[in-house]
Every structure is written in structure tokens, then in C-alpha cells.
Amino acid sequence: MSEEDLGSHESHAEQLRARVSVSGLTSQELRLAALGAATDDRDAPEPYGTLVRQIIADSVRVSDGQVLAVREAAGSDKAAFEVILTAAIGAGLARWDAAQRAITEAKDAAP
């Protein structure tokens, strides 16, 4: 992957981060907490936090109960989906950031 490709991907990642935080059904504070939970010390308030941490750690193990609790707290399926999607985007971007750091370090270590 070329340096140009990494820059392009980084630009897209930053645009995605910005877009998620701009508007939605849930509060910006909640979206930013869900988005940043994988990389920051942020934590979404309960019951959102439990679901967000589960999505980050092992999304295949998200339970119906976790989703139902968020759906009830959020007030609609769309708002609950927004929290779920934002947490998944945050987890994916955290993995992207880690991969980009690894690629950069490997390039720096190459003879």
C-alpha cells in the first residue's frame, strides 16, 4: 500500500468521524462517547455503555437484552440503530488506526 493510499484512507476515516458526530437522532455527546469508546477513555452512560463495550470487544456476542435496553432508553429503533452503528464505526476506526500505525512502524523499521 502506497503512502498516497494511506493518506486517502486516513482522509476518509477523518471524514467518517466528523460525519458521525455532526447530526443524528441521539445527542452528540452520546454519539461521540460511542464513537470514541474504543480509543478514548470515554464511556457512554448506561444502558448504552454496556452495548457499546460489547460491540467493541466482541460484537457477535451482543444480546437481545442489550439491544432492547438501548432501544427502550433511546426511544426508537432508529435511535438504537444509530448507537449500534456509531459504536461499530468507532471500533472499526480504532482497528484502522492500529493497522495504520503498524504499517508505518514496519516501514520505519525496514532496512
N, CA, C and O of each residue as an XYZ file, in Angstrom:
444
protein
N       0.853     -1.165      0.000
C       0.000      0.000      0.000
C       0.898      1.227      0.000
O       1.814      1.335      0.815
N       0.641      2.123     -0.889
C       1.478      3.315     -1.026
C       1.128      4.344      0.044
O       0.076      4.279      0.679
N       2.035      5.285      0.221
C       1.807      6.386      1.162
C       0.574      7.182      0.741
O      -0.184      7.662      1.584
N       0.385      7.316     -0.567
C      -0.781      8.026     -1.088
C      -2.067      7.306     -0.709
O      -3.051      7.944     -0.334
N      -2.061      5.953     -0.807
C      -3.237      5.174     -0.432
C      -3.560      5.363      1.042
O      -4.722      5.536      1.412
N      -2.514      5.328      1.896
C      -2.742      5.521      3.328
C      -3.336      6.898      3.597
O      -4.248      7.036      4.412
N      -2.825      7.907      2.917
C      -3.350      9.254      3.093
C      -4.799      9.362      2.683
O      -5.593     10.025      3.352
N      -5.146      8.720      1.595
C      -6.517      8.724      1.117
C      -7.437      8.033      2.125
O      -8.521      8.529      2.434
N      -6.996      6.893      2.628
C      -7.801      6.170      3.622
C      -7.936      6.984      4.902
O      -9.010      7.033      5.503
N      -6.844      7.624      5.318
C      -6.891      8.456      6.522
C      -7.883      9.599      6.332
O      -8.636      9.928      7.249
N      -7.886     10.191      5.172
C      -8.823     11.268      4.871
C     -10.265     10.773      4.969
O     -11.119     11.456      5.533
N     -10.532      9.608      4.431
C     -11.884      9.036      4.503
C     -12.269      8.725      5.946
O     -13.410      8.949      6.350
N     -11.318      8.210      6.721
C     -11.584      7.899      8.125
C     -11.935      9.170      8.895
O     -12.867      9.168      9.700
N     -11.207     10.241      8.659
C     -11.489     11.504      9.335
C     -12.844     12.062      8.918
O     -13.574     12.608      9.745
N     -13.179     11.929      7.648
C     -14.490     12.387      7.182
C     -15.605     11.597      7.855
O     -16.633     12.161      8.229
N     -15.403     10.297      8.007
C     -16.397      9.456      8.666
C     -16.551      9.856     10.126
O     -17.674      9.982     10.615
N     -15.448     10.057     10.825
C     -15.506     10.502     12.224
C     -16.296     11.811     12.342
O     -17.153     11.957     13.214
N     -15.996     12.738     11.466
C     -16.664     14.039     11.511
C     -18.156     13.902     11.210
O     -18.990     14.521     11.871
N     -18.476     13.107     10.233
C     -19.867     12.959      9.799
C     -20.739     12.349     10.890
O     -21.878     12.768     11.094
N     -20.197     11.359     11.584
C     -20.957     10.689     12.647
C     -21.278     11.663     13.777
O     -22.330     11.563     14.408
N     -20.384     12.590     14.027
C     -20.584     13.490     15.159
C     -21.474     14.690     14.834
O     -21.898     15.402     15.744
N     -21.759     14.924     13.572
C     -22.473     16.140     13.179
C     -23.953     16.121     13.551
O     -24.433     17.048     14.204
N     -24.673     15.100     13.156
C     -26.111     15.117     13.415
C     -26.639     13.703     13.581
O     -26.029     12.728     13.142
N     -27.785     13.626     14.224
C     -28.426     12.338     14.420
C     -29.619     12.463     15.337
O     -29.967     13.555     15.788
N     -30.236     11.340     15.602
C     -31.386     11.312     16.499
C     -30.967     11.394     17.959
O     -31.666     11.986     18.781
N     -29.826     10.800     18.277
C     -29.330     10.815     19.652
C     -28.473     12.056     19.862
O     -28.126     12.753     18.908
N     -28.142     12.320     21.100
C     -27.345     13.509     21.394
C     -25.927     13.363     20.842
O     -25.402     12.257     20.707
N     -25.330     14.497     20.531
C     -23.951     14.472     20.041
C     -23.030     13.883     21.102
O     -22.083     13.169     20.770
N     -23.290     14.168     22.352
C     -22.473     13.629     23.445
C     -22.504     12.101     23.446
O     -21.465     11.461     23.608
N     -23.681     11.518     23.267
C     -23.796     10.060     23.230
C     -23.095      9.487     22.001
O     -22.391      8.482     22.102
N     -23.283     10.115     20.846
C     -22.625      9.620     19.630
C     -21.106      9.687     19.758
O     -20.410      8.751     19.365
N     -20.591     10.786     20.304
C     -19.138     10.912     20.475
C     -18.602      9.895     21.479
O     -17.504      9.367     21.302
N     -19.369      9.620     22.532
C     -18.951      8.606     23.504
C     -18.915      7.224     22.852
O     -17.970      6.463     23.064
N     -19.929      6.900     22.068
C     -19.962      5.603     21.380
C     -18.857      5.507     20.343
O     -18.232      4.457     20.192
N     -18.617      6.592     19.633
C     -17.585      6.616     18.602
C     -16.193      6.498     19.211
O     -15.341      5.789     18.675
N     -15.958      7.178     20.313
C     -14.628      7.225     20.898
C     -14.325      6.172     21.940
O     -13.193      6.093     22.418
N     -15.294      5.369     22.303
C     -15.093      4.397     23.389
C     -13.973      3.402     23.103
O     -13.327      2.924     24.035
N     -13.736      3.086     21.852
C     -12.702      2.106     21.507
C     -11.298      2.685     21.622
O     -10.333      1.933     21.758
N     -11.169      4.002     21.571
C      -9.832      4.602     21.589
C      -9.625      5.579     22.735
O      -8.487      5.796     23.152
N     -10.666      6.160     23.245
C     -10.564      7.151     24.311
C     -10.951      6.513     25.636
O     -11.289      5.331     25.708
N     -10.892      7.312     26.657
C     -11.365      6.859     27.962
C     -12.839      7.187     28.146
O     -13.358      7.167     29.262
N     -13.498      7.485     27.049
C     -14.918      7.825     27.115
C     -15.731      6.576     27.386
O     -15.350      5.465     27.019
N     -16.850      6.788     28.032
C     -17.786      5.694     28.219
C     -19.188      6.271     28.123
O     -19.504      7.283     28.748
N     -20.006      5.623     27.347
C     -21.390      6.067     27.207
C     -22.147      5.720     28.490
O     -21.827      4.731     29.149
N     -23.141      6.525     28.846
C     -23.946      6.220     30.029
C     -24.725      4.920     29.825
O     -24.968      4.494     28.696
N     -25.102      4.316     30.919
C     -25.885      3.080     30.829
C     -27.311      3.402     30.408
O     -27.825      4.465     30.756
N     -27.950      2.523     29.679
C     -27.544      1.184     29.269
C     -26.696      1.149     28.005
O     -26.303      0.076     27.547
N     -26.413      2.326     27.438
C     -25.661      2.387     26.186
C     -24.244      1.820     26.338
O     -23.752      1.108     25.463
N     -23.605      2.146     27.455
C     -22.215      1.746     27.660
C     -21.999      0.247     27.573
O     -21.015     -0.204     26.988
N     -22.902     -0.525     28.144
C     -22.776     -1.983     28.107
C     -22.788     -2.484     26.667
O     -21.966     -3.319     26.288
N     -23.709     -1.980     25.877
C     -23.808     -2.394     24.477
C     -22.601     -1.914     23.677
O     -22.051     -2.671     22.877
N     -22.189     -0.681     23.881
C     -21.045     -0.136     23.153
C     -19.786     -0.955     23.452
O     -19.056     -1.317     22.530
N     -19.526     -1.249     24.725
C     -18.345     -2.054     25.089
C     -18.412     -3.451     24.477
O     -17.389     -3.996     24.063
N     -19.610     -4.034     24.419
C     -19.759     -5.361     23.832
C     -19.489     -5.331     22.332
O     -18.853     -6.239     21.798
N     -19.960     -4.312     21.664
C     -19.718     -4.176     20.226
C     -18.220     -4.048     19.962
O     -17.699     -4.658     19.028
N     -17.535     -3.269     20.769
C     -16.094     -3.074     20.602
C     -15.333     -4.369     20.862
O     -14.432     -4.723     20.101
N     -15.686     -5.071     21.921
C     -14.942     -6.254     22.339
C     -15.251     -7.492     21.508
O     -14.343     -8.219     21.104
N     -16.526     -7.729     21.257
C     -16.921     -8.983     20.610
C     -18.371     -8.851     20.132
O     -19.297     -9.356     20.767
N     -18.544     -8.177     19.022
C     -19.890     -7.815     18.571
C     -20.800     -9.009     18.307
O     -22.022     -8.887     18.387
N     -20.222    -10.142     17.999
C     -21.061    -11.309     17.719
C     -21.808    -11.773     18.979
O     -22.776    -12.528     18.886
N     -21.363    -11.328     20.128
C     -21.982    -11.736     21.393
C     -22.965    -10.700     21.948
O     -23.390    -10.809     23.098
N     -23.322     -9.716     21.157
C     -24.342     -8.752     21.578
C     -25.637     -9.511     21.807
O     -26.039    -10.338     20.988
N     -26.285     -9.223     22.925
C     -27.503     -9.957     23.265
C     -28.759     -9.157     22.910
O     -28.726     -7.935     22.770
N     -29.844     -9.878     22.774
C     -31.130     -9.230     22.531
C     -31.462     -8.282     23.675
O     -32.018     -7.206     23.455
N     -31.121     -8.681     24.897
C     -31.392     -7.852     26.060
C     -30.647     -6.529     26.023
O     -31.195     -5.492     26.397
N     -29.391     -6.563     25.569
C     -28.614     -5.330     25.451
C     -29.258     -4.385     24.431
O     -29.382     -3.184     24.674
N     -29.658     -4.936     23.308
C     -30.278     -4.124     22.266
C     -31.632     -3.592     22.742
O     -31.959     -2.429     22.504
N     -32.405     -4.423     23.401
C     -33.706     -3.995     23.904
C     -33.556     -2.864     24.919
O     -34.317     -1.898     24.885
N     -32.584     -2.977     25.818
C     -32.362     -1.925     26.820
C     -32.016     -0.602     26.150
O     -32.500      0.451     26.565
N     -31.186     -0.651     25.121
C     -30.823      0.567     24.398
C     -32.019      1.090     23.616
O     -32.239      2.300     23.555
N     -32.775      0.209     23.030
C     -33.960      0.626     22.270
C     -34.951      1.344     23.179
O     -35.522      2.366     22.799
N     -35.152      0.810     24.370
C     -36.073      1.431     25.319
C     -35.546      2.786     25.789
O     -36.308      3.748     25.890
N     -34.253      2.862     26.075
C     -33.657      4.122     26.539
C     -33.628      5.170     25.428
O     -33.849      6.354     25.680
N     -33.356      4.734     24.210
C     -33.240      5.661     23.079
C     -34.604      6.123     22.581
O     -34.729      7.219     22.035
N     -35.606      5.308     22.763
C     -36.956      5.702     22.390
C     -37.428      5.264     21.020
O     -38.603      5.419     20.688
N     -36.516      4.715     20.215
C     -36.941      4.234     18.898
C     -35.911      3.263     18.345
O     -34.760      3.227     18.781
N     -36.356      2.483     17.378
C     -35.435      1.562     16.704
C     -34.346      2.339     15.961
O     -33.184      1.933     15.956
N     -34.722      3.450     15.339
C     -33.745      4.245     14.583
C     -32.664      4.808     15.495
O     -31.485      4.784     15.140
N     -33.042      5.306     16.648
C     -32.059      5.857     17.580
C     -31.153      4.752     18.126
O     -29.950      4.956     18.285
N     -31.729      3.590     18.412
C     -30.920      2.452     18.884
C     -29.945      2.017     17.795
O     -28.779      1.735     18.075
N     -30.420      1.963     16.562
C     -29.547      1.599     15.448
C     -28.409      2.602     15.312
O     -27.275      2.221     15.024
N     -28.706      3.876     15.517
C     -27.676      4.901     15.431
C     -26.563      4.653     16.458
O     -25.382      4.794     16.140
N     -26.938      4.287     17.674
C     -25.945      3.987     18.713
C     -25.121      2.770     18.305
O     -23.896      2.778     18.420
N     -25.788      1.735     17.832
C     -25.105      0.497     17.425
C     -24.146      0.780     16.270
O     -22.991      0.353     16.297
N     -24.619      1.489     15.272
C     -23.786      1.785     14.112
C     -22.602      2.674     14.492
O     -21.487      2.459     14.017
N     -22.839      3.662     15.340
C     -21.763      4.553     15.758
C     -20.693      3.791     16.534
O     -19.503      4.034     16.335
N     -21.093      2.875     17.412
C     -20.125      2.060     18.151
C     -19.334      1.168     17.196
O     -18.124      1.006     17.353
N     -20.011      0.594     16.216
C     -19.328     -0.258     15.236
C     -18.347      0.557     14.391
O     -17.246      0.091     14.099
N     -18.732      1.748     14.005
C     -17.831      2.620     13.250
C     -16.618      2.965     14.109
O     -15.485      2.928     13.629
N     -16.852      3.297     15.366
C     -15.748      3.608     16.272
C     -14.795      2.438     16.440
O     -13.578      2.626     16.451
N     -15.334      1.233     16.571
C     -14.490      0.041     16.705
C     -13.692     -0.191     15.427
O     -12.503     -0.504     15.481
N     -14.339     -0.037     14.288
C     -13.643     -0.215     13.014
C     -12.548      0.816     12.803
O     -11.463      0.487     12.323
N     -12.832      2.064     13.162
C     -11.827      3.108     13.010
C     -10.655      2.903     13.971
O      -9.512      3.207     13.629
N     -10.933      2.395     15.159
C      -9.843      2.099     16.099
C      -8.939      1.009     15.530
O      -7.717      1.080     15.661
N      -9.532      0.016     14.909
C      -8.738     -1.052     14.284
C      -7.954     -0.499     13.089
O      -6.804     -0.875     12.865
N      -8.582      0.388     12.332
C      -7.892      1.021     11.212
C      -6.681      1.809     11.711
O      -5.594      1.712     11.143
N      -6.877      2.587     12.772
C      -5.778      3.380     13.327
C      -4.631      2.474     13.772
O      -3.464      2.783     13.532
N      -4.961      1.359     14.418
C      -3.929      0.419     14.868
C      -3.192     -0.195     13.680
O      -1.972     -0.351     13.719
N      -3.920     -0.539     12.640
C      -3.286     -1.114     11.443
C      -2.396     -0.086     10.764
O      -1.301     -0.415     10.307
N      -2.850      1.133     10.695
C      -2.047      2.185     10.063
C      -0.757      2.423     10.848
O       0.307      2.605     10.257
N      -0.851      2.420     12.183
C       0.364      2.570     12.995
C       1.320      1.423     12.753
O       2.527      1.641     12.643
N       0.804      0.193     12.667
C       1.649     -0.979     12.431
C       2.346     -0.889     11.082
O       3.527     -1.219     10.967
N       1.627     -0.446     10.067
C       2.222     -0.303      8.724
C       3.315      0.750      8.747
O       4.388      0.550      8.178
N       3.050      1.859      9.395
C       4.035      2.939      9.484
C       5.279      2.473     10.240
O       6.404      2.727      9.808
N       5.074      1.790     11.371
C       6.217      1.283     12.148
C       7.022      0.259     11.364
O       8.250      0.237     11.445
N       6.332     -0.594     10.602
C       7.043     -1.596      9.801
C       7.869     -0.921      8.712
O       8.985     -1.350      8.421
N       7.332      0.117      8.121
C       8.070      0.850      7.095
C       9.307      1.528      7.694
O      10.377      1.553      7.087
N       9.132      2.077      8.904
C      10.248      2.751      9.568
C      11.329      1.757      9.992
O      12.507      2.110     10.044
N      10.940      0.527     10.294
C      11.890     -0.485     10.741
C      12.577     -1.202      9.576
O      13.610     -1.845      9.764
N      12.010     -1.093      8.386
C      12.568     -1.787      7.223
C      13.950     -1.210      6.898
O      14.169     -0.001      6.983
N      14.895     -2.116      6.518
C      16.245     -1.650      6.182
C      16.288     -0.846      4.905
O      17.357     -0.390      4.499
